[in-house]
Amino acid sequence: MRVTTLSDRDLIRRFLLNDRYFADYARGDLDPAHFQFTAWYGAEESGELRAVVMLYHDLEPPIFFATGEARGIEAILDQAVRLPRLSLSVHEEHLPIIGKFYQIEPVPMWKMALLPENFRQALESRLQPVSEHQSAEIRLKPRLPTGTWKLQRLDVSHLPMLEELYSLGGGDAFRQRSLELGVFYGVFEGERLVSVAGTHIVSESERIAALGNVMTHPDYRGQGLATIATSAVCTELLDRGMDLIGLSVSRSNEAAIRVYEKIGFNRHVPFYEGTAVRNGTS
């Protein structure tokens, strides 16, 4: 197979649409805001593209995304991709190929997706309209202290609060740029941020977004706060014309999966993430 570098976004997009749900993040990375951080490789045979690999270099280790024929992915790994460490996003059938070049620790994941017609907005966040510049006052009924809680769109001024919350064990891929380019909503108890949902990617040109950075403070879990924040994020994304909102979640995280399914997400593609270390790398 002939391995080439790819720069034609229309060509890449057409190929990614063959694997629509699994390639959600990769499609979002075609947006100019993210494309600058990517490197794309294709494996061709008889003039036809058979496999595509993307490296996303704005995270460490770089993300390795692959789709298409296994033998094409093998050719790309053999001829073009030799980085010492990678963060994988791959189909199960590609693990043996990657294992020829890398020591891997795969983590089973689900690709879930929300289509506009399946969205079920959380009741609490419907009490008042949620917009980019407006907070929605909400009253929560579960085992929380009596009082009024606040659902609010977050901006860069909330960065210290987000970093404090994520320091308790979330937001692994969160950066200031995520907040500047994305959509984030938080639930506050008074002035304290206790739950948040956000995005990894928002691409209006590709009409696709990737939900992520969802976390609730350990003391406030089980109260439906993540459902409220996530619903608010999805409301704005769909209002902005997204055709698909994707996410990746561990297959063992049933609590998170229930939250997403309550809003209207469906499980579509089982796949694997994990760290890969090049054979012979100490």
N, C-alpha and C positions, 0 to 999 in steps of 0.2 A: 504493500500500500504506500501511496505517496502522502507524506505528512507536510502540511503547509501551515503558515500563520494566516489567520483570518482577520479581516478588518471591515468587511462588508456587513453592516448590521442587518440589512434586509435578508441577505443570504443566511446569516446566523439565525435570525428570527424565524424564518420559514422552517429551518431544521428543528429548532426548539419546540415549535408548535406540534411536532409529532409526539412530543412527550410533555404535553401541556401542563399537567399538574406538578410533575416532578421538577420541571424547569422553571418554576415560578420565580425564584430568586434570580436565576440567570437571565430571564427575560427582563426583569427589572433592572439588571445591571447593564442592559443596552442603553438605558437612559444616559445622556451625556454627563450627568452629575456623578455617575458611577463608572461609566465606560472607561474613563481615564485611568482607573485603577486596575483594569483587567488586561489579561493576555489570552487570546483565543487561538486554538489549534484545531485543525481539521485533518481527518484521514480520508483520502479520496481513492476511488478505484473506478477505472473506465469513465473518468470525468464526473463521477457521482460522489457526493459527500456521504460518507458512511458512519462517521463518528465525530463528535465535537467534545473538546475539553476546554474548560475555562479555568484560569488561575486568577483569583481576586487577591491583590497584593496590599490592600489597605488594612488587613488584619494579619496578625502573626500567631501561628504560621499561616501562610497563604491558604485560602480555600481552594480545594481541587474539586471541581464539578465535572462530571462526565456523563454523556448520554450517547446512545448509538450502539453499533456493533462492537462486541468485545475485542475482536482482532484489530479493529481500528484504534481502540483505546490502548491496546498493547503496543501498537506501532508508535503512538504518540509518546507513551511512557519510555519507550526504548530510544526514540530519536530526539525528543524535544523537551521532555520534562524530567529534570534530574535534581530538583531541589532536595535538600537534606531532610526537611520536615514538611508535612502537609496536613491540613485539616480537611477530612474527606466529606463529600456529599455524593454518594454513589448508590447504584442499584446493587441488590444482593448478588446478581449473576456476574457482576464485575469484580467482586472481592477476590476470587482466585487469580485474576489477571493482575490486579494491584499487588497481591501477595508475592508475585514473582520478583517485584522490585522493592517492595517496602514491607517492613514489619508493621502490622496493623492491629489496632484494638477497636474493633467495630462496635458501635452502639446502635441497637435497633430503634428506628424512628418511624413516625408517620408523617406523610405529607397530607395536610388537611387543607380544604379550600372552601371559601364562602362565595357563592354566586348571588347576585343581587336579588333574584327571585326567591332565595331561600332564607333571607335575613329575617330573624326574629328579634326585634329590639327589646332590650331589657325594660321591664315595666317601670322601674324606678327612674330610669333616665328619660322616660317619655313625659314626666310630670311637667317639665319645662323644656322649650327648645334648647338644643345644644348647638352653638355656633362657634366660629373661631374666636369671637371676641366676647362671648357671653358665658357666664357660669350658670350652672343649674343647681338650685337648692333642692336637696333631696332629704327625705326622712326615712331612716332605715328601721325595720321592725325587729330583726333578730336579736341575739343575746348581747347587744351593744348597749352602752349607757344611753338613757333617754336624751334626746337632743337633736338639733338640726345638723346635718352633715352637708358637705359641699363637694360637688363634682365640678372640676375646673380644668380648662385646657391649659397645658403647661407650655412655658417658653424658657428661654435661656436664663431668666431670672430665677427659675426653680432648679437650676443645675445642682447647687449644693445639697438641696433636699433629696434629689434623685440619687446623687452619689452616696449620700448617707444611707438611704433605703437599700440600694443595691449592694452596699458593703456587707449586708447581712446574708448575702448569698444569691444574688441575681444579677441580671443585666450583663452577662459575660461579654457580649459584643457591643455594649453601649459606649458611645463616645459623644462629645459635645455636638459633633456634626450630625449624629443621629437625631438629636433634639432640634437642631436648626433646620434640617431638611425634612423632618418627619412630622407625625401627628401623635401627640401624647396627651392623655387625660389622666388626672389623678383624683382620688377621693381623699378629702381632708377631714380630720377630727380637729375642729378648731383651726389652728395654724399648722398642725402636724400632718404631713403627707403619710398616709398609711397604706395606700394601694395605688398602683399605676399600671397602665397599659400603653403601649406605643408601637412603633414600627421600626423595621430594619430598612425598608425601601418604600418609597412612594414615587411612582413614575406616572405622571399624567400623560406623557407622550406614548407610553406603552399601555396605559390604562390598567396598571397592575400595582398592587401593594403587597408587602409582606409584614404581617403582624408579628410583634415580638416585644421583648423587654417587659413582659407581664410579670408583676410581682406584688404580693401583699405582705405586709409586716407580719412576722410569725405570731404576734399577739392578737392579730385581727383576722386570721384565716378562718374559713368556714362560714363566713357571714354574707357571701354573695358580692363582696366588693369588687373582685376581679371581673365578675360578669358585668357589673355596671360600667366599669372603666373601659372594658373591652368593647362593650356595646356602643359606647360613646365614640370610640375611635372608628369603629366600623361605620357608624352613622355618617360621620364626616367624610370618610373615604368614599362611600357610595354616593353621597351627595356631590362629590367632586368628580364622579363619572368613572370610577374604577369598575372594570368588568369582572375582576377576580381579585380576591384577597386570599393570599396563601399563608401558611405557617408550617413550621416544623416542630414536632413535639415528641418526646420520648414515649415509646410504646408502654413503658411502665408507669407513666404519669397519668393515671386514670382520673385523678381529680381535675387536672387541667383539661383533659380531653372532654370531660363532662361539661365544663364551663363552655368550651368552644362549641360543642354539639348543641347546648342549650340556645346558643345564639343563631345556629344554622349552619355551622361548619360540618362538612362530611369528611370521613377518612377516604383517601383516594389511593395513595401509593406507599407501600412499605419500602423503606430504604435504610441506609446506614450512614451515620456520621462517625467521627473518631479521628484520632491522631495516627499518622503514618510516618515512620522513620525509615529513610532509605537504607537498604541493606549495605552493610559495611561502614555505616556512619556511627561513630561512637557518641 
